Amino acid sequence: MVGLAFSVGAPAAAAVVATVAFAALPALPMAAYRLARLPVPSIPTGPDDLKTDTETVDGRSVLRRSERADAFLTALLWTVALLVLGGEFVLALDGRLPAVLLCLVLALLSLLRARPFLGRAQRAPVLLAGSLGLGLAAAATFAAGGAAIRLGVVLGGLVVAAVVSLIYGLTVAGKRISPVWGRLLDIVEILLIISLVPFAVWVCGLYGWIVNLRP
C-alpha cells in the first residue's frame, strides 16, 4: 500500500513500514494500558495530599483490566512483529547491500527490545522477528555472495555462536547478570536505533536524490 501510494519500490516501502512499526514499539505498553482502561492513580505532590488521599479502587476490576491489558499488549506486539518481519523478508529478498544491512539492524534491534518484556507471550513475537530476521539476512548474504562470502557467512555464524555460548557459560549461566552487561546492551541498542533512519534513507535512494539536487 505504501509503495502504491507514493510510487516507490517494494524495498523502500518495506524500509519505511518496518522502521515506523519499530518506532511504535516503545509506545505499546502505554497503548495497552489505555485500551484496557486501567485507572490512572493520582500522584501526590506533597505531605498534605498523602494525608487527604481517600481514593479507592475495585481490586477485582483492576485485576481483570490488567489481564485485558496483558492481552492487548500481546496482540499489539504480534502486529508490530509481523510488520517488521514482513519488512525484513522484502529487504532480504531485494538482496542489495543497504537492504540486507537494514534487515540485519532490524533483527538485532528486535532481539534487544525483547529484554524489557517479562512475559513469555510478549517476548515471543519480538524474539521471533529478531531470530528470523537474522536468518533472512544471512540467507540473503549467502545467496548473493561468491564462494568466499558463503564460506565467511558459515564460519562467521559458527564463530559468533561459539563466542556467545562461551560468554554465556562463563559469565551468565547460573549467576546474576552484571549491570555492566545490561548497560553495554543499552549502548549497542542506542547505536542501532540511531543507524535505523540512515539505513532506511539509503534503501529509499534518498542520498542519490539529494546529491542530484546540487546544481
Backbone torsions as a table, in degrees:
resi	resn	phi	psi	omega
1	MET	NA	-41.0	178.4
2	VAL	-64.1	-42.1	179.8
3	GLY	-62.8	-40.9	179.4
4	LEU	-69.8	-37.2	-176.7
5	ALA	-70.1	-37.5	-174.6
6	PHE	-113.7	7.2	176.3
7	SER	56.5	48.9	177.0
8	VAL	-118.5	163.9	-179.5
9	GLY	-73.0	168.4	-179.0
10	ALA	-61.7	-42.8	178.8
11	PRO	-61.5	-40.7	179.3
12	ALA	-65.4	-43.0	178.1
13	ALA	-63.0	-41.7	178.9
14	ALA	-64.3	-38.3	178.9
15	ALA	-63.3	-43.0	-179.5
16	VAL	-67.1	-47.5	-177.6
17	VAL	-63.4	-45.8	-178.6
18	ALA	-65.6	-39.5	179.9
19	THR	-66.6	-44.4	179.3
20	VAL	-65.9	-41.5	178.9
21	ALA	-62.5	-41.8	179.8
22	PHE	-68.2	-34.9	178.4
23	ALA	-64.1	-27.2	-179.8
24	ALA	-80.5	-9.8	-174.5
25	LEU	-59.4	-44.2	-179.3
26	PRO	-65.4	-21.5	-177.9
27	ALA	-86.5	-5.7	-175.0
28	LEU	-66.3	-41.5	178.6
29	PRO	-58.1	-43.6	178.8
30	MET	-67.8	-36.1	176.8
31	ALA	-62.6	-42.5	177.0
32	ALA	-64.3	-37.9	177.5
33	TYR	-60.3	-43.9	-179.6
34	ARG	-70.4	-41.1	-179.1
35	LEU	-63.0	-35.5	179.4
36	ALA	-78.9	-7.0	178.7
37	ARG	57.1	44.2	174.5
38	LEU	-71.1	141.9	-179.6
39	PRO	-66.4	139.4	179.2
40	VAL	-93.1	116.6	-178.4
41	PRO	-70.5	145.5	176.1
42	SER	-83.2	130.9	-177.3
43	ILE	-90.7	122.7	178.9
44	PRO	-66.9	142.7	-179.2
45	THR	-105.6	-5.2	-179.5
46	GLY	-169.0	177.3	-179.5
47	PRO	-61.0	-34.4	-178.8
48	ASP	-65.3	-36.3	178.6
49	ASP	-65.2	-35.5	178.8
50	LEU	-67.6	-35.3	-179.0
51	LYS	-72.9	-33.6	-176.2
52	THR	-98.2	9.9	-178.6
53	ASP	-75.6	109.2	179.1
54	THR	-121.0	16.9	-177.9
55	GLU	-70.3	133.1	177.9
56	THR	-126.0	154.2	179.1
57	VAL	-131.6	156.3	176.3
58	ASP	-82.6	111.4	-175.4
59	GLY	-59.8	-43.5	-179.3
60	ARG	-65.4	-39.2	179.0
61	SER	-66.0	-41.9	178.9
62	VAL	-64.1	-41.4	178.8
63	LEU	-63.4	-42.2	179.5
64	ARG	-65.0	-41.3	-180.0
65	ARG	-72.2	-30.8	176.4
66	SER	-66.4	-38.1	175.5
67	GLU	-65.1	-36.8	177.0
68	ARG	-66.8	-39.7	177.3
69	ALA	-62.6	-38.5	177.0
70	ASP	-61.8	-41.1	178.1
71	ALA	-67.5	-40.4	177.5
72	PHE	-61.6	-43.7	-178.9
73	LEU	-63.3	-42.0	178.1
74	THR	-61.2	-44.0	179.7
75	ALA	-64.8	-42.5	179.4
76	LEU	-64.8	-40.0	178.9
77	LEU	-65.1	-39.6	177.0
78	TRP	-64.2	-38.2	178.6
79	THR	-62.8	-49.6	-179.9
80	VAL	-65.0	-41.5	-179.4
81	ALA	-62.3	-40.2	178.9
82	LEU	-68.2	-36.9	176.1
83	LEU	-64.2	-45.5	178.8
84	VAL	-64.1	-42.2	-180.0
85	LEU	-64.9	-39.4	175.6
86	GLY	-62.8	-40.8	176.0
87	GLY	-63.6	-41.2	178.3
88	GLU	-62.1	-39.6	180.0
89	PHE	-63.0	-45.8	-180.0
90	VAL	-65.5	-41.3	-179.9
91	LEU	-65.3	-42.5	178.3
92	ALA	-66.7	-35.8	179.6
93	LEU	-67.0	-30.8	177.6
94	ASP	-63.6	-43.3	172.6
95	GLY	83.1	-10.5	179.1
96	ARG	-74.2	158.9	-174.0
97	LEU	-57.1	-50.8	-179.3
98	PRO	-62.7	-36.0	179.6
99	ALA	-66.4	-43.0	-179.9
100	VAL	-67.7	-39.4	178.0
101	LEU	-64.3	-41.2	177.4
102	LEU	-65.4	-38.3	175.7
103	CYS	-60.1	-42.1	178.8
104	LEU	-65.4	-42.6	179.4
105	VAL	-63.3	-43.7	178.5
106	LEU	-62.1	-39.3	179.7
107	ALA	-66.3	-45.5	179.8
108	LEU	-65.1	-40.3	178.3
109	LEU	-64.8	-37.3	178.1
110	SER	-62.5	-42.4	178.6
111	LEU	-64.0	-39.9	-179.4
112	LEU	-72.4	-34.9	-177.9
113	ARG	-74.2	-9.6	177.4
114	ALA	-75.3	-14.7	-175.3
115	ARG	-62.5	-42.9	-176.9
116	PRO	-68.4	-19.5	-177.5
117	PHE	-85.9	123.5	-174.9
118	LEU	-88.8	-32.0	-177.3
119	GLY	-76.8	144.5	178.6
120	ARG	-64.4	-36.5	-179.2
121	ALA	-65.5	-31.8	179.0
122	GLN	-82.0	-33.3	-179.0
123	ARG	-74.4	-31.2	-173.2
124	ALA	-56.8	-50.8	-178.0
125	PRO	-65.4	-36.6	-179.0
126	VAL	-69.3	-43.6	177.2
127	LEU	-65.6	-35.1	178.3
128	LEU	-63.3	-45.9	178.5
129	ALA	-62.1	-38.4	179.5
130	GLY	-70.2	-45.7	-177.6
131	SER	-66.0	-48.1	179.0
132	LEU	-66.8	-32.4	176.7
133	GLY	-63.8	-41.2	175.8
134	LEU	-62.1	-42.0	178.0
135	GLY	-63.5	-39.9	178.9
136	LEU	-66.3	-41.9	178.0
137	ALA	-63.2	-42.2	178.2
138	ALA	-65.7	-40.9	179.5
139	ALA	-65.3	-39.8	178.9
140	ALA	-65.3	-41.9	178.0
141	THR	-65.5	-40.6	-179.9
142	PHE	-64.4	-40.5	-176.7
143	ALA	-74.2	-33.7	-175.3
144	ALA	-87.8	-16.6	-174.8
145	GLY	-94.8	170.0	176.6
146	GLY	-83.9	-166.4	-177.2
147	ALA	-63.8	-38.5	-179.0
148	ALA	-66.4	-42.4	-179.7
149	ILE	-67.2	-40.4	178.9
150	ARG	-63.1	-41.8	177.6
151	LEU	-64.5	-38.8	179.1
152	GLY	-65.2	-38.5	178.5
153	VAL	-63.2	-45.9	-179.0
154	VAL	-64.7	-50.3	-179.0
155	LEU	-66.1	-39.8	178.5
156	GLY	-62.7	-41.4	177.4
157	GLY	-63.0	-41.3	178.4
158	LEU	-66.0	-40.3	179.9
159	VAL	-65.7	-44.4	179.7
160	VAL	-62.3	-43.5	178.8
161	ALA	-62.1	-40.5	179.3
162	ALA	-66.5	-42.3	-179.1
163	VAL	-66.0	-44.3	179.0
164	VAL	-61.8	-43.5	179.4
165	SER	-63.9	-39.7	179.8
166	LEU	-66.1	-45.8	180.0
167	ILE	-63.3	-42.1	179.3
168	TYR	-63.1	-42.8	-178.4
169	GLY	-67.6	-33.7	-176.1
170	LEU	-86.6	-30.5	-170.5
171	THR	-119.6	-21.6	-171.8
172	VAL	-112.8	-46.9	-172.0
173	ALA	-58.1	123.3	177.0
174	GLY	72.9	9.4	-178.1
175	LYS	-128.9	162.7	174.6
176	ARG	-77.3	132.2	-177.0
177	ILE	-69.3	132.4	179.7
178	SER	-70.3	142.4	176.7
179	PRO	-61.1	-22.7	179.5
180	VAL	-61.8	-40.8	179.7
181	TRP	-65.4	-40.1	177.8
182	GLY	-62.9	-42.4	178.2
183	ARG	-66.0	-38.3	178.5
184	LEU	-63.2	-42.4	177.6
185	LEU	-65.7	-34.5	176.5
186	ASP	-62.7	-41.9	179.7
187	ILE	-65.0	-44.1	177.9
188	VAL	-61.3	-41.5	-179.9
189	GLU	-63.2	-41.6	179.1
190	ILE	-63.3	-42.9	178.8
191	LEU	-62.8	-40.1	178.8
192	LEU	-67.8	-39.0	177.6
193	ILE	-63.3	-41.1	178.4
194	ILE	-62.6	-35.9	-177.8
195	SER	-79.9	-9.9	-174.4
196	LEU	-64.0	-49.6	-177.7
197	VAL	-66.2	-46.4	177.1
198	PRO	-58.2	-38.4	177.7
199	PHE	-66.7	-40.3	178.2
200	ALA	-63.9	-40.1	176.9
201	VAL	-64.1	-38.2	178.4
202	TRP	-63.9	-44.2	179.3
203	VAL	-62.7	-38.2	-179.2
204	CYS	-73.1	-9.7	179.2
205	GLY	77.0	20.3	-176.9
206	LEU	-74.9	-24.1	178.6
207	TYR	-64.4	-44.6	176.7
208	GLY	-64.2	-37.1	178.3
209	TRP	-64.9	-39.1	179.1
210	ILE	-66.9	-41.7	179.0
211	VAL	-62.5	-38.8	-178.8
212	ASN	-72.1	-11.9	177.4
213	LEU	-74.0	-18.3	-179.6
214	ARG	-67.4	139.7	179.7
215	PRO	-70.5	NA	NA
